[in-house]
Amino acid sequence: VHSRAGNAMARTRAAVLDGATRAVEKHGARKATMADIAALAGIAKGTLYNHFRAKEAVYAAAIDGGIRALAVECGTAAREDLAEALVLAAERIGGNPALRRIAVDEPATLAVLMTPSEHPLWRLARATVRDVLIASGAATSAAGIDAVLRWLVSFIAAPASDATAQAAILAAGITAGPA
């Protein structure tokens, strides 16, 4: 019984996070409401409030889940080729429809997303980059982690047309370490 209830809660949470992403794509982060998120998740608004009290908490959970999922993909790719993992991350970030909507319609929200801080999501992003660098065998200096994060965050505002060449240069610099 407990595993069924746990599975149902996990499915509901996944639906909520997907609904939040689709609500941002459709309405933008500021204009989306809890009712929009619930409707796009296919759940009652009351059920949504059982999981999250505010849309900011839903957004934080969605970003957290996105970072963690991308970390798994990039960690796997980094074992073979760090540059390939960096390109994968850049493409996912630059091509994310919710982030694209924020970049176009909500510059103030974009600025907050792009500003490194001690927020728990930034700490997660730093830890994720560190783990990907470890998976590739590269050095994990604070400067290298920050360089990768700053490069990746730039794709939120403006997806680059030549991420492959940029990633190769960045990966070579990080892999080489200090001279």
C-alpha positions in Angstrom: 0.0 0.0 0.0 2.8 2.4 0.9 4.6 1.9 -2.4 1.5 2.5 -4.4 0.8 5.7 -2.4 4.4 6.7 -2.9 4.2 6.0 -6.6 1.0 8.0 -6.9 2.6 11.0 -5.1 5.7 10.8 -7.3 3.5 10.7 -10.4 1.5 13.7 -9.1 4.7 15.6 -8.3 6.1 14.8 -11.8 2.8 16.1 -13.4 3.0 19.2 -11.3 6.6 20.0 -12.4 5.7 19.3 -16.0 2.6 21.5 -15.6 4.7 24.3 -14.1 7.1 24.1 -17.1 4.3 24.2 -19.6 2.6 27.1 -17.7 5.8 29.1 -18.0 6.0 28.2 -21.7 2.4 29.3 -22.2 2.0 32.3 -19.9 5.4 33.3 -18.7 6.7 32.9 -15.2 5.1 36.0 -13.7 1.7 35.6 -15.4 1.3 31.8 -14.8 -1.0 31.1 -11.8 -1.3 28.1 -9.5 -4.6 27.4 -11.4 -2.7 27.3 -14.7 -0.1 24.9 -13.3 -2.8 22.6 -11.8 -4.8 22.6 -15.1 -1.7 21.8 -17.2 -0.7 19.1 -14.7 -4.2 17.6 -15.0 -4.9 17.8 -11.2 -7.2 19.8 -8.9 -5.9 23.1 -7.6 -6.3 21.7 -4.0 -4.1 18.8 -4.9 -1.4 21.2 -6.1 -1.6 23.1 -2.8 -1.1 19.8 -1.0 2.3 19.6 -2.6 3.3 23.3 -2.9 2.1 26.5 -1.2 3.3 29.0 -3.9 4.3 28.9 -7.5 7.8 30.0 -6.6 8.2 26.7 -4.7 6.9 24.8 -7.8 9.3 26.7 -10.0 12.2 26.0 -7.6 11.3 22.3 -7.6 11.0 22.2 -11.4 14.4 23.9 -11.8 15.9 21.5 -9.2 14.5 18.5 -11.1 15.7 19.8 -14.4 19.3 20.4 -13.1 19.3 16.9 -11.6 18.1 15.3 -14.8 20.6 17.2 -16.9 23.3 16.2 -14.5 22.7 12.5 -15.1 22.8 13.0 -18.9 25.9 15.2 -18.8 27.7 13.0 -16.3 27.2 10.0 -18.6 28.4 12.0 -21.6 31.4 13.4 -19.7 32.8 10.0 -19.0 33.5 9.8 -22.8 34.0 13.5 -23.7 33.7 16.6 -21.6 33.2 18.9 -24.6 30.3 16.6 -25.7 28.7 16.9 -22.2 29.1 20.7 -22.3 27.4 20.9 -25.7 24.6 18.7 -24.5 24.0 21.0 -21.5 24.3 24.2 -23.6 21.8 22.8 -26.1 19.3 21.7 -23.4 19.5 25.0 -21.6 19.4 27.2 -24.8 16.6 25.1 -26.3 14.4 24.9 -23.2 11.0 26.4 -24.1 10.3 27.8 -20.6 13.7 29.4 -20.4 13.3 30.8 -23.9 9.9 32.4 -22.9 11.5 34.0 -19.8 14.4 35.2 -21.9 12.1 36.9 -24.4 9.3 38.2 -22.1 10.8 38.7 -18.6 14.2 40.3 -18.5 14.0 40.9 -14.8 13.3 37.3 -14.1 16.1 36.3 -16.5 18.6 38.5 -14.6 17.8 36.7 -11.4 18.2 33.3 -13.0 21.5 34.3 -14.6 23.1 35.9 -11.4 25.2 33.4 -9.5 24.4 33.5 -5.8 24.3 31.3 -2.7 20.7 30.3 -3.4 20.2 26.5 -3.0 19.6 26.1 -6.8 23.0 27.8 -7.5 24.7 25.5 -5.0 23.1 22.5 -6.7 24.3 23.9 -10.1 27.8 24.2 -8.8 27.8 20.7 -7.3 26.4 19.3 -10.6 29.1 21.0 -12.7 31.7 19.7 -10.2 30.3 16.2 -10.5 30.4 16.3 -14.3 34.0 17.6 -14.3 34.9 14.7 -11.9 33.2 12.2 -14.2 35.3 13.5 -17.1 38.5 13.4 -15.1 39.0 17.2 -15.3 40.2 19.4 -12.5 37.5 20.7 -10.2 38.8 24.1 -9.2 36.3 26.8 -8.2 37.5 28.9 -11.1 36.8 26.0 -13.6 33.4 25.4 -12.1 32.5 29.1 -12.3 33.8 29.3 -15.9 31.5 26.4 -16.9 28.5 27.8 -15.0 28.9 31.3 -16.5 29.3 29.8 -20.0 26.2 27.6 -19.6 24.1 30.4 -18.1 24.8 32.6 -21.1 22.8 30.1 -23.1 19.6 31.1 -21.3 19.8 34.6 -22.7 21.3 33.8 -26.1 21.7 30.3 -27.4 25.0 30.3 -29.3 25.2 29.0 -32.8 28.6 27.4 -32.3 28.4 25.7 -28.9 30.6 22.8 -30.1 33.7 25.0 -30.8 33.2 26.9 -27.6 32.8 23.7 -25.6 35.9 22.3 -27.0 37.9 25.3 -26.0 36.4 25.4 -22.5 36.9 21.7 -22.0 40.5 21.9 -23.2 41.2 24.8 -20.8 39.6 23.0 -17.8 41.2 19.6 -18.6 44.7 21.2 -19.0 44.4 22.9 -15.6 46.7 25.6 -14.4 50.0 26.0 -16.2 
